[in-house]
């Protein structure tokens, strides 16, 4: 018969690791996926150790009585309590880490980086998510005008929708492409002061996928639209 202490160890140690992986992929506001399998398993293992230690502290009385059972099925009620508590504690730790712990850890790491005169690290493991899933670089609620270039193809328009880079693949929907591309082509024939898209706000470039996204300042474009019947 499967002993209670062996079963207890498996439950308390493996369930938090599964929660960590599922939480990062499906629950977090900005999904996090470690493409390096070793890094992903190491993070899940560390998370399991933390939750396992909290379980031993919080559930010490209940665990003692559960271990004394000859079979894990001698007391189904106690088994369900242990399993439920393990899942709840795992999710609480995951939420706290995503909301507070990760930022404090990143603050400490970047403090060390500044002292060592090294580049600061991003909050997200994938820069695409830092750019497109936060408001650090542009206002996501606004109608941003962009040019997307990849594999020799070039398209411009108003950026409306995009998918988070979870699996290394990102997709975009652009609107008003004909109008924006016409304005940009016309800008090439104008002097600097007459151009509608005079200034580039910033450029996102993914070297591994050869993806380039240029974000334009639309201040002059909006002013031109107000005074033009063709906009």
ZIMO-V683563 format. One record per helix or strand of 2 or more residues. SS is the DSSP state (a for helix, b for strand). FROM is the first residue (numbers start at 0). TO is the last residue. If there is no record, write none. Layout:
SS:FROM:TO  SS:FROM:TO
This chain:
a:3:26  a:36:57  a:59:66  a:75:114  a:126:131  b:143:149  b:152:161  b:171:174  a:176:186  a:191:193  b:199:205  b:210:215  a:218:225
